[in-house]
Amino acid sequence: MSASLNSTNRLDDHLSRRGFLRAGALGIGGLTLADLLSLKAAGAVRTSRQKSIIMVYLHGGPSHIDTFDMKPDAPVEFRGEFKPIRTKVPGLDICELMPKLATISDKFSVIRNLSFAEYLDGHNPPLVYTGYRTSTANPTHRPTFGSVVSKLHGEAVRDMPPYVAFDGFDGKPGRGTDYLGVTHRPFVPGEKVTALDPVAGVTVESISNRKELLRSFDTLTRELDDASRNMAGMDDMKARALDMMTTPRARDAFDVSKEPTSVREKYGKSGIQFLKARRLVEAGVQVVTLTANSESKTWDLAGPWDTHGSNFKTLRKLLPEFDQSLHALITDLNQSGLIEDVAVVVWGEMGRTPKVNGNGGGRDHWNDAGFALVAGGGLKMGQVIGATTARAERPVGRPYTPQNMLAALYQDVLGIDPATTLPGINGRPMYLLDNRDRIKELV
């Protein structure tokens, strides 16, 4: 193919099309072809009115009774080994292993009456990303909320992807995002994501002529086709890939080495994703999803918060790390003034059994009750929302569900009406959420 871009800078004329893609797709070094197909940038400068969400997914289902809904007066086989500590918020005592969060409790709210009981028992990550349970055998084909934001609000920042998923989640199982088009899949960073520099022999100047660059992609159209032959949005992705590789903003946003050592240390060794998330929303990314205490991207397996055995031993390791990372993130967003425009939501897809099992002091799956923590986004902070029974077995009164939480994020943070419809997999309009009642205490 003809790869000449100008008289002084050329791609190797002998480079095959397959090799060309592997070499970094005209300068997006370190990004795979799948990454390229996921890139969709939106605009140049973050404004104070652009809203973003950072979602921290506690992979495996965190124990509510050992963290933010402790029951010190319950029998020992329920209350467990940990003691509660007081916070700045009346009625909000939390686990002793989270002393840093206790000092900033006025900066977040805890929802204690979340219920996952309408869903089948077991792990179902799509529940907190889409509001719907799904499986490979019975996919619901619902888009993740990040993909919805990309679809509806993805034009705000030209040279950054609107949706970044450090957790690797893009709608699996069932690939629910696909019907919105490959353009709206998340950008899933790889190990070399900071290496967004042009490949050898290709400079920013050499690709400044966009039309000529896009013509050079024409012969690659068939190569770029994915397994489902989905070509929708391909031209848009070409242009947006160009936007990303001709600016240092994307590369710099992922590069935590640009932060002072003192800042990196504040987040802790397990908090790098939290720090990257903060840098990305500062740069204009609208949705960032990440996992706490886990680098796992295997969505058919449980994560570190799935404490069927050795619950207390495991939490003695996880909770101090989580406490440090989340405290640093919320504190930094407040100090930078971004907290009104960035919402942080922390949750899993279930709670854990209030009664400790005989498997080395573990707690099993518990869909009846769980929690979510929310900070920022212009929502009301410093409160406890809802309650559970004396042994944390189920919510008192009418519970909130994951769809209620997502409805609040859509409408009260992002300004997206959850009654919005998008064409489904068969072209039939589908509401973003069926249960569109928001968590009223947050507004």
ChimeraX attribute file (.defattr): number of C-alpha atoms within 10 A of each C-alpha:
attribute: neighborCount
match mode: 1-to-1
recipient: residues
	/A:1	12
	/A:2	12
	/A:3	19
	/A:4	16
	/A:5	19
	/A:6	14
	/A:7	7
	/A:8	8
	/A:9	15
	/A:10	16
	/A:11	18
	/A:12	14
	/A:13	10
	/A:14	11
	/A:15	13
	/A:16	11
	/A:17	15
	/A:18	11
	/A:19	11
	/A:20	17
	/A:21	21
	/A:22	16
	/A:23	19
	/A:24	19
	/A:25	24
	/A:26	27
	/A:27	26
	/A:28	26
	/A:29	21
	/A:30	22
	/A:31	26
	/A:32	20
	/A:33	15
	/A:34	14
	/A:35	19
	/A:36	21
	/A:37	24
	/A:38	23
	/A:39	29
	/A:40	34
	/A:41	30
	/A:42	23
	/A:43	18
	/A:44	17
	/A:45	15
	/A:46	16
	/A:47	12
	/A:48	10
	/A:49	9
	/A:50	19
	/A:51	24
	/A:52	28
	/A:53	27
	/A:54	25
	/A:55	23
	/A:56	22
	/A:57	23
	/A:58	23
	/A:59	29
	/A:60	24
	/A:61	29
	/A:62	28
	/A:63	29
	/A:64	24
	/A:65	29
	/A:66	27
	/A:67	20
	/A:68	22
	/A:69	25
	/A:70	26
	/A:71	24
	/A:72	18
	/A:73	10
	/A:74	14
	/A:75	12
	/A:76	12
	/A:77	12
	/A:78	23
	/A:79	20
	/A:80	22
	/A:81	13
	/A:82	19
	/A:83	16
	/A:84	19
	/A:85	15
	/A:86	16
	/A:87	19
	/A:88	16
	/A:89	19
	/A:90	12
	/A:91	10
	/A:92	21
	/A:93	21
	/A:94	25
	/A:95	20
	/A:96	17
	/A:97	23
	/A:98	21
	/A:99	17
	/A:100	18
	/A:101	24
	/A:102	22
	/A:103	14
	/A:104	16
	/A:105	24
	/A:106	17
	/A:107	22
	/A:108	22
	/A:109	24
	/A:110	22
	/A:111	24
	/A:112	26
	/A:113	27
	/A:114	28
	/A:115	23
	/A:116	21
	/A:117	15
	/A:118	10
	/A:119	17
	/A:120	11
	/A:121	14
	/A:122	15
	/A:123	23
	/A:124	25
	/A:125	28
	/A:126	26
	/A:127	20
	/A:128	23
	/A:129	25
	/A:130	26
	/A:131	24
	/A:132	21
	/A:133	21
	/A:134	24
	/A:135	16
	/A:136	10
	/A:137	8
	/A:138	10
	/A:139	16
	/A:140	20
	/A:141	23
	/A:142	29
	/A:143	27
	/A:144	27
	/A:145	22
	/A:146	27
	/A:147	30
	/A:148	22
	/A:149	21
	/A:150	26
	/A:151	18
	/A:152	12
	/A:153	18
	/A:154	23
	/A:155	18
	/A:156	21
	/A:157	22
	/A:158	20
	/A:159	28
	/A:160	34
	/A:161	30
	/A:162	33
	/A:163	30
	/A:164	30
	/A:165	21
	/A:166	22
	/A:167	23
	/A:168	21
	/A:169	23
	/A:170	25
	/A:171	26
	/A:172	21
	/A:173	21
	/A:174	18
	/A:175	21
	/A:176	23
	/A:177	25
	/A:178	21
	/A:179	18
	/A:180	22
	/A:181	16
	/A:182	22
	/A:183	26
	/A:184	30
	/A:185	33
	/A:186	30
	/A:187	27
	/A:188	22
	/A:189	18
	/A:190	14
	/A:191	8
	/A:192	11
	/A:193	19
	/A:194	19
	/A:195	18
	/A:196	23
	/A:197	21
	/A:198	21
	/A:199	17
	/A:200	12
	/A:201	13
	/A:202	17
	/A:203	17
	/A:204	15
	/A:205	11
	/A:206	20
	/A:207	22
	/A:208	15
	/A:209	12
	/A:210	15
	/A:211	11
	/A:212	14
	/A:213	19
	/A:214	15
	/A:215	12
	/A:216	16
	/A:217	19
	/A:218	12
	/A:219	13
	/A:220	15
	/A:221	11
	/A:222	10
	/A:223	12
	/A:224	18
	/A:225	14
	/A:226	13
	/A:227	6
	/A:228	7
	/A:229	9
	/A:230	14
	/A:231	15
	/A:232	13
	/A:233	15
	/A:234	17
	/A:235	15
	/A:236	15
	/A:237	20
	/A:238	20
	/A:239	18
	/A:240	22
	/A:241	26
	/A:242	23
	/A:243	21
	/A:244	23
	/A:245	24
	/A:246	20
	/A:247	16
	/A:248	12
	/A:249	18
	/A:250	23
	/A:251	17
	/A:252	17
	/A:253	21
	/A:254	22
	/A:255	17
	/A:256	17
	/A:257	10
	/A:258	10
	/A:259	12
	/A:260	9
	/A:261	10
	/A:262	8
	/A:263	13
	/A:264	17
	/A:265	15
	/A:266	15
	/A:267	22
	/A:268	18
	/A:269	13
	/A:270	16
	/A:271	24
	/A:272	16
	/A:273	25
	/A:274	27
	/A:275	23
	/A:276	19
	/A:277	27
	/A:278	23
	/A:279	18
	/A:280	27
	/A:281	26
	/A:282	19
	/A:283	20
	/A:284	28
	/A:285	32
	/A:286	29
	/A:287	26
	/A:288	27
	/A:289	25
	/A:290	24
	/A:291	25
	/A:292	25
	/A:293	22
	/A:294	17
	/A:295	16
	/A:296	15
	/A:297	14
	/A:298	12
	/A:299	18
	/A:300	12
	/A:301	12
	/A:302	17
	/A:303	22
	/A:304	20
	/A:305	22
	/A:306	24
	/A:307	24
	/A:308	18
	/A:309	17
	/A:310	15
	/A:311	25
	/A:312	20
	/A:313	14
	/A:314	15
	/A:315	21
	/A:316	12
	/A:317	12
	/A:318	18
	/A:319	19
	/A:320	16
	/A:321	21
	/A:322	24
	/A:323	19
	/A:324	21
	/A:325	27
	/A:326	22
	/A:327	22
	/A:328	24
	/A:329	22
	/A:330	23
	/A:331	15
	/A:332	16
	/A:333	21
	/A:334	16
	/A:335	10
	/A:336	9
	/A:337	11
	/A:338	20
	/A:339	23
	/A:340	18
	/A:341	21
	/A:342	27
	/A:343	25
	/A:344	23
	/A:345	23
	/A:346	20
	/A:347	24
	/A:348	25
	/A:349	30
	/A:350	34
	/A:351	29
	/A:352	29
	/A:353	24
	/A:354	26
	/A:355	20
	/A:356	21
	/A:357	17
	/A:358	11
	/A:359	13
	/A:360	13
	/A:361	18
	/A:362	21
	/A:363	26
	/A:364	21
	/A:365	21
	/A:366	24
	/A:367	24
	/A:368	23
	/A:369	29
	/A:370	33
	/A:371	28
	/A:372	20
	/A:373	16
	/A:374	23
	/A:375	27
	/A:376	23
	/A:377	22
	/A:378	16
	/A:379	21
	/A:380	17
	/A:381	20
	/A:382	20
	/A:383	20
	/A:384	22
	/A:385	19
	/A:386	18
	/A:387	19
	/A:388	21
	/A:389	13
	/A:390	16
	/A:391	19
	/A:392	27
	/A:393	20
	/A:394	22
	/A:395	20
	/A:396	14
	/A:397	11
	/A:398	10
	/A:399	20
	/A:400	23
	/A:401	24
	/A:402	22
	/A:403	24
	/A:404	22
	/A:405	22
	/A:406	26
	/A:407	26
	/A:408	23
	/A:409	27
	/A:410	23
	/A:411	15
	/A:412	19
	/A:413	23
	/A:414	22
	/A:415	13
	/A:416	18
	/A:417	17
	/A:418	22
	/A:419	16
	/A:420	12
	/A:421	13
	/A:422	18
	/A:423	12
	/A:424	18
	/A:425	16
	/A:426	8
	/A:427	9
	/A:428	9
	/A:429	12
	/A:430	15
	/A:431	16
	/A:432	25
	/A:433	21
	/A:434	14
	/A:435	16
	/A:436	19
	/A:437	16
	/A:438	21
	/A:439	19
	/A:440	11
	/A:441	14
	/A:442	18
	/A:443	12
